Amino acid sequence: MMTTETTFYISGLKCGGCIATAKESLSKVTGFESAEFDLKAGIMRITGDVDPQAVSRAMSDVGYAAVVKSA
């Protein structure tokens, strides 16, 4: 089985605490495996077979915006 990586533009994350909050919310998304964040570039890479809309909702639920850049 192939692992999927989806890249999102993110906004609102400023520090390690923000990342911890985001990861906790993302851990509830079906298919989520891991996330990497580049706060300077405003990019988040999600590994796992996830629904991009579910990822965006999970981020929105904790006060951050995430829009798909690429799949």
N, C-alpha and C positions, 0 to 999 in steps of 0.2 A: 504494500500500500504506500502511495506517495504522500508525503507531508506537504501541505499547502502553506505558503507564506503570503499574507496579504498586507499591503502597506497602506497606512492611513496618514492623512494630514491631521495633526492634533493642535488644539489650542487650550490654554488655561493651565497647563501643567508647568510648574515653576521649580519644583524641588523633589528630593527623594520621598518626602511624605506624600506628595501628589502621586508619584509613581506607585507607592505602596497602596494608596487608596484605589487607584486605577486597576492595579493587578488584582486586588481583592474583588472588585466588581467584575472584572473580566473572567475570573476563575469560575464564575457561575454561568458563563456562556457555554452552551453545548458545543463540544469539539475543541474548546480552547486548550492549548498545550503550553504556550509560553508567549511572552511579549518582551520586546526590546524597545527602548525609548531613546531618541536623540532630541533632547529638549531644544538645543540650539537650532537645529534644522526644522523642528516642529513635525517630526516624523515618529510614527509608532509602527513596528513590524510585529504582526501576530502570526504565530505558527500554530497550525491546527486547521481542521476542517470546520470553519465557522461560517455563519451567516453574517455577512458584513453589516446588515441592518441591525442584527442583534448586538454586534460589537458597538455600533454607534449608539444604540439605546443604552447599553450598559455604561458607556462613558457619559452620556447625557444625564443618566440617573445620579451620577456623582459630581455633576457640574462641569464636565469637560466636553468639548466638541471634537468629534472624529468623523472625517470624511474620507472615503476610499480614494486612494491615489492609484493603486494598481492591485491586481490579483495575480 
